[in-house]
């Protein structure tokens, strides 16, 4: 089983992790008369999405193959616009309900002029256009800068290997094991630089930043997927930290993600967890780069930055943070998987859909997608569905941020079992994040059911074809 990780791409969020696409997809030849819009889709690259293009939206609204009720599409657009309005990404300041009524003035009618009034269709952070460039090789124009950054990252790792004092400060009794992993990480970076076409992919479609995904690494496949900003070395120091994080995953299958850089209790984890956590291998290089949040600190298990023991509140924050991290992680997996299913279908391969049809229908019901509501002969993952899964993945990260700003409260007892107090307090913090976001599914019970379903399916969803 592949060990899969995501590395921090948006340092303001300091959270991520991912799953690589499936290897060896079998393409089924298209049936006679089936129109495959691959060429048109390939012409719309380098675009991240929030809502579909008007033409894709209209196609979903009127397609005889899927037969989606008008109200289903209108509800989906209402959800998407509501999530965008929350982040002030709409051109119009009118209430979302009014905007939707103008876009869909009557059953079966959709008005492009009203769509254009509400959305800046020239803004490539607003309109989704292509699923085909979301997982591709590094362009030649970006190779030289990335190669230089990898070389610099190797030098930083080499310094960490030789920093006996620093290794002891961060990894304690596991300093020797950490040194070995650093050495393997340095070798892995050399392997990546030697054949970038084989070992690195990126997202020129810019899906990744929309869901706060910075990348993933597969030890078994010897491959890393990087945020396009990392590939372009937009932030040289951030790029080097990310490369080292990913290289730690490539170095040894024991290196996973147990807490991202700066997450609650990061500096207070036990030594076994630290030496198996990729983000901790960022710390010594970050000290060299002057980007460390813990410069000069000796990491002591159970002791927070500043010297105080971890409090009950710290423990609850970490529990809630990890629960929501897993929900976000699984939501990103859903998005990558269903995006891949749509991409395969655009190329004429419906096998990924038919193979996982039952699970796709379950996800569709949970996330209010259109698939389970399609009554036509050829159900599909539409552009509307892909944008909905993207927006839910983004929402999970925002919910996590909101919950992280809340102060845990001790619940009133008595409690029947030991630990029930902590479970309840964690539950309340998660609920605060969901309600504070307020734009998930519009029903508190369904919102929490979705979060918990995602956590239950953490690291167990199909890979993208």
HELIX and SHEET records of a PDB file:
HELIX    1   1 UNK A   38  UNK A   42  1                                   5    
HELIX    2   2 UNK A   54  UNK A   62  1                                   9    
HELIX    3   3 UNK A   70  UNK A   86  1                                  17    
HELIX    4   4 UNK A   96  UNK A  103  1                                   8    
HELIX    5   5 UNK A  112  UNK A  118  1                                   7    
HELIX    6   6 UNK A  140  UNK A  161  1                                  22    
HELIX    7   7 UNK A  164  UNK A  171  1                                   8    
HELIX    8   8 UNK A  172  UNK A  174  5                                   3    
HELIX    9   9 UNK A  175  UNK A  194  1                                  20    
HELIX   10  10 UNK A  196  UNK A  199  1                                   4    
HELIX   11  11 UNK A  207  UNK A  210  1                                   4    
HELIX   12  12 UNK A  228  UNK A  231  1                                   4    
HELIX   13  13 UNK A  236  UNK A  251  1                                  16    
HELIX   14  14 UNK A  266  UNK A  268  5                                   3    
HELIX   15  15 UNK A  271  UNK A  275  1                                   5    
HELIX   16  16 UNK A  278  UNK A  282  5                                   5    
HELIX   17  17 UNK A  283  UNK A  289  1                                   7    
HELIX   18  18 UNK A  312  UNK A  346  1                                  35    
HELIX   19  19 UNK A  351  UNK A  355  1                                   5    
HELIX   20  20 UNK A  357  UNK A  367  1                                  11    
HELIX   21  21 UNK A  371  UNK A  373  5                                   3    
HELIX   22  22 UNK A  383  UNK A  404  1                                  22    
HELIX   23  23 UNK A  420  UNK A  437  1                                  18    
HELIX   24  24 UNK A  444  UNK A  456  1                                  13    
SHEET    1   A 4 UNK A   4  UNK A   5  0                                        
SHEET    2   A 4 UNK A 215  UNK A 218 -1                                        
SHEET    3   A 4 UNK A 223  UNK A 226 -1                                        
SHEET    4   A 4 UNK A 200  UNK A 202  1                                        
SHEET    1   B 2 UNK A  51  UNK A  52  0                                        
SHEET    2   B 2 UNK A 127  UNK A 128  1                                        
END                                                                             
